[in-house]
Amino acid sequence: MEPSIPGPITSVTAGRTVGDVGERAVLAELIGAVEQPPDAGDITVVGTGDDAAVFAATGETAISTDTIVEGRHFRLDLSSPRQIGARSVVQSAADVAAMGARVIGVVVSIAVPPSTAVEVVTEINQGIAAAARDLGAAVLGGDLVAARQIVITVTALGAMDGLRPVLIGGARPGDTLAVSGPLGASAAGLAVLLSGRPELRERFAEFVSAFRVPHPDLAQGVVAARAGARAMTDISDGLIEELITVADRSGVQVAVDTSAVPRPAALAVAAAELGLDETDWVLTGGEDHQLLAAFELPGQVPGGWTVVGEVRPRPTGPDGRGVLVDDAPVGAVRGWQSFGPGT
């Protein structure tokens, strides 16, 4: 889920502002602060700082763009600028990983109000650079422009390394559904932050951290592709929402057992403390950016992945629902809708 977070937009304006310093000077700071991974030279012909970046593609390349908007996807009183920058990279890179690609580079566009403190922009940039470096990816370039609120767009590039892209619509009846890691932590973290109970932030710090910067193992996209995954997507909008997309694109029905879906050990404790249902976080929370994949045979499911359900033929007529959860249609239960209520 990319939540519509209630509350004020809170751009920081202390110290030097972008308007005072100017675009070129800020860009120079951003470029100078980026440390590339040791093997960045393997793909980078012309790096950040010129009119355009040039990278050496040795085969098929996956590319995906994602945008986050202040007040819609993040708030500066809930996450630091560095965390916001890092998260923007993770969610774009997850889409590339879901194709079975190895993330190799990112291009970034940052839009901010002129009144924004330069340190906010530089910290966003540091978060972007750190997250890219953790993925083994190079920051290839970007842009800085003025806007009414902070908007960050990250374009991620991935090398297929000779693998066939794993499409979201490739699931077939008889396939086994599996996920690459636990779900619900990010949604729980947001609930803790919005609870108005500061003591819970420390008690459930792992969930708060998971919301601010998810840490899925995106290398599992390549692992799944090599294992023969027939369909794959990242869980950004909630498990049910992704299942609906897989089912509709594949023309099948998918059935999931809620009790089989992995979740952090303390999730039930956090839900009970807040008077909420942990299953809602697991099924509709989203933003964990774990991977969901369909495999032809159970024996193809990679180690560390968890089997959560199966793919069935799509029934015809009024009962032709695409998703069953615990053998019941999901009904109106969904996940994140980009243009849904609160937009």
Buried (B, 14 or more C-beta within 10 A) or exposed (E): BBBBBEEEBEBBBEEEBBBEBEBEEBBEBBBEEBEBBEEBEEBBEEBBEEEEBEBEEEEBBBBBEBBBBBBBBBBBEBBBBBBBBBBBBBBBBBBBBBBBBBBBBBBBBBBBBBEBBBBBBBBBBBBBBBBBBBBBBBBBBBEBEEBEBBBBBBBBBBBBBEBEBBBBBBBBEEBBBBBBBBBBBBBBBBBBBBBEEEEBBEBBEBBBBBBBBBBBBBBBBBBBBEBBBBBBBBBBBBBBBBBBBBBBBBEBBBBBBBEBBBBBEBBBBBBEBBEBEBBBBBBBBBBBBBBBBBBBEEEBBBEEBBBBBBBBEBEEEEEEBBBBBEEEEBEEBBBBBEEEEEE
